[in-house]
Amino acid sequence: MLRLSIGTYTVLVTSSPDEVRLFESDGAHIQRLACDQDHRSFIAIGLSNGDPRPGLLVEGWYSPGPSSGFHPGVLIDPTNELVFLGLGEEAFSFSLDPVGLIAREEVQCGFWGWSRHGDTVVMSAELEIAGWSPAGNKIWSRFVEPPWSYQVLGEIIELDVMGTKKSLYLATGEELAD
């Protein structure tokens, strides 16, 4: 089990179904994952804000996972009291006060990572880049094809997809006019 503290937040993570009982608490918001694919991985992520037991528990099976090069990701946004989770082919946002699910979105082909740039949280995946709002909702999404990369320069995303470069507005995902 991994225990990570970020400010007043504690994140507990395990890949062992036997350790989930250590995370469970009365009154916790529980989000169960269900995946019946052959190459699936188990995860339990518990999150608390100053409490000894998690107020949020996300647990279950997901795919694709680490054996395919896709690792779960967590981004805590303490300013807006949100947490963003990416697991396999799903992305979630949760409110931390009160604890509850805001959004659950399908991810094309596998989750890569989260990063925050100003008011926008950027999600990257095998075949998708997306912007999420400070309220925890996906506000835009773009299909991409590997190899691809991006960098954020102020309010602009410089996107390079297979050598073709585009500039997008970070807040809306709209392409800049030439």
Secondary structure, 3 states (H helix, E strand, C coil): CEEEEECCEEEEEECCHHHHHHCCCCCCEEEEECCCCCCCEEEEEEEEECCCCCCEEEEEEECCCHHHCCCCEEEEECCCCEEEEEECCEEEEEEECCEEEEEEEECCCCEEEEEEECCEEEEEECCEEEEECCCCCEEEEEECCCCEEEEEECCEEEEEECCEEEEEECCCCCECCC
